Amino acid sequence: MIRPKEVISTGWNYIKEERNMSVLVYVEQVDGKFKKSVFEAVSYAKAIAAQTGTNLTAIAIGDVAESELQELGKYGAEKILSVNNTELKNFVNQAYAAVVTEAAQKEAADVIVLSNSFSGKGLAPRIAVKLKAGLVDGAIELPKLDGGKFLVKKNAFSGKAFAVTELTSDIKVIALNPNAFGVKENSVSPAIEAFSPAVQSTDLAAIVKEIVRATDKVSLPDAELVVSAGRGLKGPENWGMIEELAGLLGAATACSKPVSDADWRPHSEHVGQTGIAISPNLYIAIGISGAIQHLAGVSSSKVIVVINKDPEAPFFKVADYGIVGDAFEVVPKLIEALKAHQA
């Protein structure tokens, strides 16, 4: 039986070789802009570069202004490879993986870092296979270099335990969980270099015609604050107060699976084992009982606040703070208090 947060050791058996490591970080852009998770990945990669005494190179794919690329230097990227290819305007998993792989080979990178975002989850294993590299997805801490060992910690068993993986391959790929490391400034003046990799037609077999994004909302995977609600809201007509509370906090909105299944809220807001797994600094659960499937997707939250009128709701067992009360009485009072504070 696995005890909560028990450490499990795993590893890959490759030939070990002492060598100086160099670090490459893939920086995902959206409409020419970088999100907070990108700066977090650069900060993390810079810390690894500092551990190993080497430089950090970033690779950006797409049309990104030089001023935006320069921002990466604020977090430690000393060199930036800019790939501006019209064929790569939209994200294509196979092609982007091939480009990052070629960049890693060009820079002789031993460690490749990505954010464990939607695209990062697809890219990391492809890059690892192409480079014959060991892979850790969902890393939550800096690697520990212990007596020649390269150890990376991640969540396991839906957040009920930690796994410490030893990467013994020459090349290592790490996908960092959003909000796991934080954004840390380490300002340098980056050198920007145009990079023109060979893009094979087979890598572009699947073409993305258009990407439609909800630009007016905070992205759930990147959100530091999340306000979520469940069937305790009794119907979609009562979601106004949830959106108002989230707006006052600058938070993203989320919901439980029964809510999205009932079409009260869009499926893009469903968090849990079969929805989106999140790790915000603050997760507020309103009218959600706390089924194990829901907990699996939110257990990495730094602080969990539960509001429920049922004192026996399972969610209270994992909550850092709890309010036993009717959501229709508690939430309006929270909104009133926030407005008074902000005034």
C-alpha positions as a Markdown table, in Angstrom:
| # | Residue | x | y | z |
|---|---|---|---|---|
| 1 | Met | 0.0 | 0.0 | 0.0 |
| 2 | Ile | 1.3 | 3.4 | -0.9 |
| 3 | Arg | 1.2 | 5.9 | 2.0 |
| 4 | Pro | 0.4 | 9.5 | 1.2 |
| 5 | Lys | 3.3 | 11.4 | -0.4 |
| 6 | Glu | 5.5 | 8.3 | -0.1 |
| 7 | Val | 8.7 | 8.4 | -2.2 |
| 8 | Ile | 9.0 | 5.8 | -5.0 |
| 9 | Ser | 12.3 | 5.4 | -6.8 |
| 10 | Thr | 12.4 | 4.4 | -10.4 |
| 11 | Gly | 15.0 | 4.7 | -13.2 |
| 12 | Trp | 16.2 | 3.8 | -16.7 |
| 13 | Asn | 19.4 | 1.8 | -17.2 |
| 14 | Tyr | 21.5 | 3.5 | -19.8 |
| 15 | Ile | 25.3 | 3.7 | -20.1 |
| 16 | Lys | 26.6 | 6.2 | -17.6 |
| 17 | Glu | 29.2 | 8.7 | -18.7 |
| 18 | Glu | 30.6 | 11.8 | -16.8 |
| 19 | Arg | 30.2 | 14.9 | -19.0 |
| 20 | Asn | 29.5 | 18.6 | -18.8 |
| 21 | Met | 25.8 | 19.3 | -19.4 |
| 22 | Ser | 24.3 | 22.1 | -21.5 |
| 23 | Val | 20.6 | 23.1 | -21.2 |
| 24 | Leu | 18.0 | 23.9 | -23.8 |
| 25 | Val | 14.5 | 25.1 | -23.0 |
| 26 | Tyr | 11.6 | 25.2 | -25.4 |
| 27 | Val | 9.5 | 28.4 | -25.0 |
| 28 | Glu | 5.9 | 28.1 | -26.3 |
| 29 | Gln | 4.4 | 31.3 | -27.7 |
| 30 | Val | 0.8 | 32.1 | -28.2 |
| 31 | Asp | 0.1 | 34.8 | -30.8 |
| 32 | Gly | 3.6 | 36.0 | -30.4 |
| 33 | Lys | 3.5 | 36.3 | -26.6 |
| 34 | Phe | 4.9 | 34.2 | -23.8 |
| 35 | Lys | 2.8 | 33.1 | -20.8 |
| 36 | Lys | 3.9 | 32.9 | -17.2 |
| 37 | Ser | 4.5 | 29.1 | -17.5 |
| 38 | Val | 7.2 | 29.8 | -20.1 |
| 39 | Phe | 9.1 | 32.2 | -17.8 |
| 40 | Glu | 8.8 | 29.6 | -15.1 |
| 41 | Ala | 10.3 | 26.9 | -17.4 |
| 42 | Val | 13.2 | 29.3 | -18.3 |
| 43 | Ser | 13.8 | 30.0 | -14.6 |
| 44 | Tyr | 13.8 | 26.3 | -13.9 |
| 45 | Ala | 16.2 | 25.6 | -16.8 |
| 46 | Lys | 18.5 | 28.4 | -15.7 |
| 47 | Ala | 18.7 | 26.9 | -12.2 |
| 48 | Ile | 19.7 | 23.5 | -13.8 |
| 49 | Ala | 22.3 | 25.3 | -15.9 |
| 50 | Ala | 23.6 | 26.9 | -12.7 |
| 51 | Gln | 23.8 | 23.5 | -11.0 |
| 52 | Thr | 25.8 | 22.1 | -13.8 |
| 53 | Gly | 28.0 | 25.2 | -14.6 |
| 54 | Thr | 26.8 | 25.7 | -18.1 |
| 55 | Asn | 24.8 | 28.2 | -20.3 |
| 56 | Leu | 21.2 | 28.2 | -21.1 |
| 57 | Thr | 19.8 | 28.3 | -24.7 |
| 58 | Ala | 16.1 | 28.9 | -25.4 |
| 59 | Ile | 14.3 | 28.0 | -28.7 |
| 60 | Ala | 11.1 | 29.8 | -29.8 |
| 61 | Ile | 9.1 | 28.7 | -32.8 |
| 62 | Gly | 6.8 | 31.1 | -34.6 |
| 63 | Asp | 6.6 | 34.9 | -35.3 |
| 64 | Val | 7.8 | 36.5 | -32.1 |
| 65 | Ala | 9.0 | 40.1 | -31.9 |
| 66 | Glu | 12.6 | 40.7 | -30.8 |
| 67 | Ser | 11.4 | 42.7 | -27.9 |
| 68 | Glu | 9.4 | 39.7 | -26.6 |
| 69 | Leu | 12.4 | 37.4 | -27.1 |
| 70 | Gln | 14.5 | 39.8 | -25.1 |
| 71 | Glu | 12.2 | 39.2 | -22.2 |
| 72 | Leu | 13.5 | 35.7 | -21.9 |
| 73 | Gly | 16.9 | 37.1 | -20.9 |
| 74 | Lys | 15.3 | 38.5 | -17.8 |
| 75 | Tyr | 15.0 | 34.9 | -16.5 |
| 76 | Gly | 18.4 | 33.7 | -17.6 |
| 77 | Ala | 18.3 | 32.7 | -21.3 |
| 78 | Glu | 21.8 | 33.7 | -22.6 |
| 79 | Lys | 21.1 | 32.6 | -26.2 |
| 80 | Ile | 17.8 | 32.4 | -28.1 |
| 81 | Leu | 17.2 | 30.4 | -31.3 |
| 82 | Ser | 14.4 | 32.0 | -33.2 |
| 83 | Val | 12.6 | 29.8 | -35.8 |
| 84 | Asn | 10.3 | 31.9 | -38.0 |
| 85 | Asn | 9.0 | 29.6 | -40.6 |
| 86 | Thr | 5.5 | 30.1 | -42.2 |
| 87 | Glu | 5.0 | 26.3 | -42.3 |
| 88 | Leu | 5.3 | 26.3 | -38.5 |
| 89 | Lys | 2.9 | 29.2 | -37.8 |
| 90 | Asn | 0.6 | 26.8 | -35.9 |
| 91 | Phe | 1.6 | 24.1 | -33.5 |
| 92 | Val | 2.2 | 20.7 | -35.2 |
| 93 | Asn | 3.4 | 18.1 | -32.8 |
| 94 | Gln | 5.6 | 16.1 | -35.1 |
| 95 | Ala | 7.2 | 19.1 | -36.8 |
| 96 | Tyr | 7.9 | 21.0 | -33.5 |
| 97 | Ala | 9.4 | 17.9 | -31.9 |
| 98 | Ala | 11.7 | 17.6 | -34.9 |
| 99 | Val | 12.8 | 21.3 | -34.7 |
| 100 | Val | 13.5 | 21.1 | -30.9 |
| 101 | Thr | 15.4 | 17.9 | -31.5 |
| 102 | Glu | 17.6 | 19.5 | -34.2 |
| 103 | Ala | 18.2 | 22.5 | -31.9 |
| 104 | Ala | 19.2 | 20.2 | -29.1 |
| 105 | Gln | 21.7 | 18.4 | -31.4 |
| 106 | Lys | 23.0 | 21.8 | -32.7 |
| 107 | Glu | 23.6 | 23.0 | -29.2 |
| 108 | Ala | 24.9 | 19.6 | -27.9 |
| 109 | Ala | 22.2 | 19.9 | -25.2 |
| 110 | Asp | 22.2 | 17.2 | -22.5 |
| 111 | Val | 19.1 | 18.5 | -20.7 |
| 112 | Ile | 16.0 | 19.7 | -22.5 |
| 113 | Val | 13.3 | 21.5 | -20.5 |
| 114 | Leu | 9.7 | 22.1 | -21.5 |
| 115 | Ser | 6.6 | 23.3 | -19.6 |
| 116 | Asn | 4.2 | 20.3 | -19.0 |
| 117 | Ser | 1.4 | 22.1 | -20.8 |
| 118 | Phe | -1.0 | 20.7 | -23.4 |
| 119 | Ser | 1.6 | 21.0 | -26.1 |
| 120 | Gly | 4.5 | 20.1 | -23.8 |
| 121 | Lys | 2.9 | 16.8 | -22.9 |
| 122 | Gly | 2.9 | 15.9 | -26.6 |
| 123 | Leu | 6.3 | 17.2 | -27.4 |
| 124 | Ala | 8.3 | 15.8 | -24.5 |
| 125 | Pro | 8.0 | 12.0 | -25.3 |
| 126 | Arg | 8.6 | 12.6 | -29.0 |
| 127 | Ile | 11.7 | 14.5 | -28.3 |
| 128 | Ala | 12.9 | 11.9 | -25.8 |
| 129 | Val | 12.5 | 9.1 | -28.4 |
| 130 | Lys | 14.3 | 11.1 | -31.1 |
| 131 | Leu | 17.2 | 11.8 | -28.8 |
| 132 | Lys | 17.2 | 8.4 | -27.0 |
| 133 | Ala | 16.7 | 10.3 | -23.8 |
| 134 | Gly | 15.3 | 9.6 | -20.4 |
| 135 | Leu | 12.1 | 11.5 | -19.6 |
| 136 | Val | 10.4 | 12.8 | -16.5 |
| 137 | Asp | 7.1 | 14.5 | -17.2 |
| 138 | Gly | 5.4 | 16.6 | -14.5 |
| 139 | Ala | 8.5 | 17.5 | -12.5 |
| 140 | Ile | 7.9 | 19.5 | -9.4 |
| 141 | Glu | 11.4 | 20.3 | -8.1 |
| 142 | Leu | 14.9 | 21.0 | -9.3 |
| 143 | Pro | 16.9 | 17.8 | -10.0 |
| 144 | Lys | 19.2 | 16.7 | -7.3 |
| 145 | Leu | 22.7 | 15.8 | -8.3 |
| 146 | Asp | 23.7 | 13.3 | -5.7 |
| 147 | Gly | 27.0 | 11.4 | -6.1 |
| 148 | Gly | 26.8 | 11.4 | -9.9 |
| 149 | Lys | 23.1 | 10.6 | -9.8 |
| 150 | Phe | 20.5 | 12.8 | -11.6 |
| 151 | Leu | 17.3 | 12.6 | -9.5 |
| 152 | Val | 14.0 | 14.3 | -10.5 |
| 153 | Lys | 10.9 | 14.4 | -8.3 |
| 154 | Lys | 7.3 | 14.3 | -9.6 |
| 155 | Asn | 3.8 | 13.5 | -8.4 |
| 156 | Ala | 2.6 | 9.9 | -8.7 |
| 157 | Phe | -0.7 | 8.1 | -8.2 |
| 158 | Ser | -2.8 | 11.2 | -8.9 |
| 159 | Gly | -0.9 | 13.3 | -6.4 |
| 160 | Lys | -1.1 | 10.7 | -3.6 |
| 161 | Ala | 2.7 | 10.1 | -3.6 |
| 162 | Phe | 5.9 | 11.4 | -5.0 |
| 163 | Ala | 8.2 | 9.5 | -7.4 |
| 164 | Val | 11.9 | 10.2 | -7.5 |
| 165 | Thr | 13.2 | 9.1 | -10.9 |
| 166 | Glu | 16.9 | 8.6 | -11.6 |
| 167 | Leu | 17.8 | 9.5 | -15.2 |
| 168 | Thr | 20.9 | 7.7 | -16.2 |
| 169 | Ser | 20.8 | 8.4 | -19.9 |
| 170 | Asp | 23.3 | 10.8 | -21.4 |
| 171 | Ile | 20.4 | 13.1 | -22.6 |
| 172 | Lys | 17.5 | 14.0 | -20.3 |
| 173 | Val | 14.1 | 15.6 | -21.1 |
| 174 | Ile | 12.2 | 17.2 | -18.3 |
| 175 | Ala | 8.6 | 18.6 | -18.5 |
| 176 | Leu | 7.9 | 21.0 | -15.6 |
| 177 | Asn | 4.5 | 21.2 | -14.0 |
| 178 | Pro | 3.0 | 24.8 | -14.1 |
| 179 | Asn | 3.2 | 26.7 | -10.8 |
| 180 | Ala | 5.7 | 24.1 | -9.4 |
| 181 | Phe | 8.9 | 26.2 | -9.4 |
| 182 | Gly | 7.9 | 29.9 | -9.7 |
| 183 | Val | 9.3 | 32.7 | -11.9 |
| 184 | Lys | 12.7 | 33.9 | -10.8 |
| 185 | Glu | 14.5 | 36.7 | -12.4 |
| 186 | Asn | 18.2 | 36.2 | -13.3 |
| 187 | Ser | 18.8 | 38.9 | -15.9 |
| 188 | Val | 21.3 | 38.6 | -18.7 |
| 189 | Ser | 21.6 | 40.1 | -22.2 |
| 190 | Pro | 20.6 | 37.3 | -24.6 |
| 191 | Ala | 22.0 | 36.8 | -28.0 |
| 192 | Ile | 19.3 | 36.2 | -30.6 |
| 193 | Glu | 20.1 | 33.9 | -33.5 |
| 194 | Ala | 17.9 | 33.0 | -36.4 |
| 195 | Phe | 17.6 | 29.2 | -36.7 |
| 196 | Ser | 16.4 | 27.5 | -39.9 |
| 197 | Pro | 16.0 | 23.8 | -39.2 |
| 198 | Ala | 15.2 | 21.3 | -42.0 |
| 199 | Val | 11.5 | 20.7 | -41.9 |
| 200 | Gln | 10.5 | 17.4 | -43.5 |
| 201 | Ser | 7.2 | 17.1 | -45.4 |
| 202 | Thr | 6.4 | 13.9 | -43.4 |
| 203 | Asp | 6.5 | 16.1 | -40.2 |
| 204 | Leu | 3.8 | 18.3 | -41.7 |
| 205 | Ala | 1.4 | 15.6 | -42.7 |
| 206 | Ala | -1.1 | 17.0 | -40.2 |
| 207 | Ile | -1.8 | 20.7 | -40.9 |
| 208 | Val | -3.6 | 22.9 | -38.3 |
| 209 | Lys | -5.9 | 25.2 | -40.2 |
| 210 | Glu | -7.0 | 27.4 | -37.3 |
| 211 | Ile | -6.8 | 27.6 | -33.5 |
| 212 | Val | -9.6 | 29.3 | -31.6 |
| 213 | Arg | -8.7 | 30.4 | -28.1 |
| 214 | Ala | -10.8 | 31.8 | -25.3 |
| 215 | Thr | -8.8 | 35.0 | -24.9 |
| 216 | Asp | -11.0 | 36.7 | -22.4 |
| 217 | Lys | -10.4 | 34.1 | -19.6 |
| 218 | Val | -7.5 | 33.1 | -17.4 |
| 219 | Ser | -6.1 | 29.8 | -18.7 |
| 220 | Leu | -6.7 | 27.0 | -16.2 |
| 221 | Pro | -3.3 | 25.2 | -16.5 |
| 222 | Asp | -1.5 | 28.5 | -16.0 |
| 223 | Ala | -3.8 | 30.0 | -13.3 |
| 224 | Glu | -2.4 | 30.8 | -9.9 |
| 225 | Leu | -5.9 | 31.2 | -8.4 |
| 226 | Val | -8.9 | 29.0 | -9.3 |
| 227 | Val | -12.5 | 29.3 | -8.2 |
| 228 | Ser | -14.5 | 26.1 | -8.8 |
| 229 | Ala | -18.0 | 25.0 | -8.2 |
| 230 | Gly | -20.1 | 21.8 | -8.3 |
| 231 | Arg | -23.7 | 20.6 | -8.1 |
| 232 | Gly | -24.2 | 22.5 | -4.9 |
| 233 | Leu | -24.9 | 25.6 | -7.1 |
| 234 | Lys | -28.1 | 23.8 | -8.1 |
| 235 | Gly | -28.1 | 25.2 | -11.7 |
| 236 | Pro | -26.2 | 27.2 | -14.4 |
| 237 | Glu | -28.3 | 30.3 | -13.6 |
| 238 | Asn | -26.4 | 30.6 | -10.3 |
| 239 | Trp | -22.9 | 30.8 | -11.7 |
| 240 | Gly | -22.9 | 34.6 | -11.8 |
| 241 | Met | -21.6 | 34.8 | -8.2 |
| 242 | Ile | -18.8 | 32.3 | -9.0 |
| 243 | Glu | -17.7 | 34.4 | -12.0 |
| 244 | Glu | -17.9 | 37.6 | -9.9 |
| 245 | Leu | -15.8 | 36.1 | -7.2 |
| 246 | Ala | -13.2 | 34.8 | -9.7 |
| 247 | Gly | -13.2 | 38.2 | -11.4 |
| 248 | Leu | -12.4 | 40.0 | -8.1 |
| 249 | Leu | -9.6 | 37.6 | -7.3 |
| 250 | Gly | -8.2 | 37.6 | -10.9 |
| 251 | Ala | -8.8 | 33.8 | -10.9 |
| 252 | Ala | -9.8 | 31.2 | -13.5 |
| 253 | Thr | -13.2 | 29.5 | -13.2 |
| 254 | Ala | -13.5 | 25.7 | -13.0 |
| 255 | Cys | -16.1 | 23.0 | -12.3 |
| 256 | Ser | -16.7 | 19.4 | -11.3 |
| 257 | Lys | -17.4 | 16.6 | -13.9 |
| 258 | Pro | -21.2 | 16.3 | -13.1 |
| 259 | Val | -21.5 | 20.1 | -13.8 |
| 260 | Ser | -19.8 | 19.8 | -17.2 |
| 261 | Asp | -21.7 | 16.6 | -18.0 |
| 262 | Ala | -25.0 | 18.4 | -17.3 |
| 263 | Asp | -23.9 | 21.3 | -19.7 |
| 264 | Trp | -24.1 | 23.8 | -16.9 |
| 265 | Arg | -20.5 | 24.8 | -17.7 |
| 266 | Pro | -18.2 | 24.1 | -20.7 |
| 267 | His | -16.1 | 20.9 | -20.6 |
| 268 | Ser | -13.0 | 23.1 | -20.9 |
| 269 | Glu | -13.6 | 24.1 | -17.2 |
| 270 | His | -13.8 | 20.5 | -16.0 |
| 271 | Val | -11.0 | 19.8 | -13.5 |
| 272 | Gly | -10.2 | 16.3 | -12.2 |
| 273 | Gln | -8.8 | 12.9 | -13.2 |
| 274 | Thr | -10.7 | 12.9 | -16.5 |
| 275 | Gly | -10.5 | 16.6 | -17.0 |
| 276 | Ile | -7.7 | 19.1 | -16.6 |
| 277 | Ala | -5.1 | 18.6 | -13.8 |
| 278 | Ile | -4.2 | 21.8 | -12.2 |
| 279 | Ser | -1.7 | 23.0 | -9.5 |
| 280 | Pro | -2.7 | 26.6 | -8.6 |
| 281 | Asn | -1.4 | 28.4 | -5.5 |
| 282 | Leu | -5.1 | 28.7 | -4.3 |
| 283 | Tyr | -8.0 | 26.4 | -5.2 |
| 284 | Ile | -11.5 | 27.4 | -3.9 |
| 285 | Ala | -14.0 | 24.6 | -4.1 |
| 286 | Ile | -17.6 | 25.7 | -3.7 |
| 287 | Gly | -20.4 | 23.1 | -3.4 |
| 288 | Ile | -18.2 | 20.2 | -4.5 |
| 289 | Ser | -18.3 | 17.1 | -2.3 |
| 290 | Gly | -14.7 | 16.0 | -3.2 |
| 291 | Ala | -15.0 | 12.7 | -5.0 |
| 292 | Ile | -11.7 | 10.9 | -5.5 |
| 293 | Gln | -11.7 | 11.5 | -9.2 |
| 294 | His | -12.0 | 15.3 | -8.6 |
| 295 | Leu | -9.3 | 15.3 | -6.0 |
| 296 | Ala | -6.9 | 13.6 | -8.4 |
| 297 | Gly | -6.9 | 16.6 | -10.6 |
| 298 | Val | -6.5 | 19.3 | -7.9 |
| 299 | Ser | -4.5 | 17.7 | -5.1 |
| 300 | Ser | -1.3 | 19.5 | -6.3 |
| 301 | Ser | -2.8 | 22.8 | -5.3 |
| 302 | Lys | -0.7 | 24.7 | -2.7 |
| 303 | Val | -3.8 | 25.8 | -0.7 |
| 304 | Ile | -7.3 | 24.3 | -0.9 |
| 305 | Val | -10.3 | 26.2 | 0.5 |
| 306 | Val | -13.6 | 24.3 | 0.7 |
| 307 | Ile | -17.1 | 25.8 | 1.1 |
| 308 | Asn | -19.8 | 23.2 | 1.7 |
| 309 | Lys | -22.9 | 23.0 | 3.8 |
| 310 | Asp | -22.3 | 19.3 | 4.5 |
| 311 | Pro | -19.7 | 19.0 | 7.3 |
| 312 | Glu | -19.1 | 15.3 | 6.3 |
| 313 | Ala | -18.1 | 16.2 | 2.7 |
| 314 | Pro | -14.9 | 14.3 | 1.9 |
| 315 | Phe | -13.3 | 17.5 | 0.5 |
| 316 | Phe | -12.8 | 18.8 | 4.1 |
| 317 | Lys | -10.4 | 16.0 | 4.8 |
| 318 | Val | -7.8 | 17.4 | 2.4 |
| 319 | Ala | -8.7 | 21.1 | 2.8 |
| 320 | Asp | -6.3 | 23.6 | 4.3 |
| 321 | Tyr | -9.3 | 25.8 | 5.2 |
| 322 | Gly | -12.9 | 25.0 | 5.3 |
| 323 | Ile | -16.2 | 26.8 | 5.7 |
| 324 | Val | -19.3 | 24.8 | 6.7 |
| 325 | Gly | -22.1 | 26.9 | 5.3 |
| 326 | Asp | -24.5 | 27.4 | 2.4 |
| 327 | Ala | -22.7 | 28.7 | -0.7 |
| 328 | Phe | -25.6 | 31.1 | -1.4 |
| 329 | Glu | -24.9 | 32.8 | 1.9 |
| 330 | Val | -21.1 | 32.5 | 2.1 |
| 331 | Val | -20.1 | 33.5 | -1.4 |
| 332 | Pro | -22.0 | 36.8 | -1.5 |
| 333 | Lys | -20.4 | 37.7 | 1.9 |
| 334 | Leu | -17.0 | 36.9 | 0.4 |
| 335 | Ile | -17.7 | 39.1 | -2.6 |
| 336 | Glu | -18.9 | 41.9 | -0.4 |
| 337 | Ala | -15.7 | 41.7 | 1.8 |
| 338 | Leu | -13.5 | 41.7 | -1.3 |
| 339 | Lys | -15.2 | 44.7 | -2.8 |
| 340 | Ala | -14.8 | 46.6 | 0.5 |
| 341 | His | -11.1 | 45.6 | 0.7 |
| 342 | Gln | -10.4 | 46.6 | -2.8 |
| 343 | Ala | -12.2 | 49.9 | -2.3 |
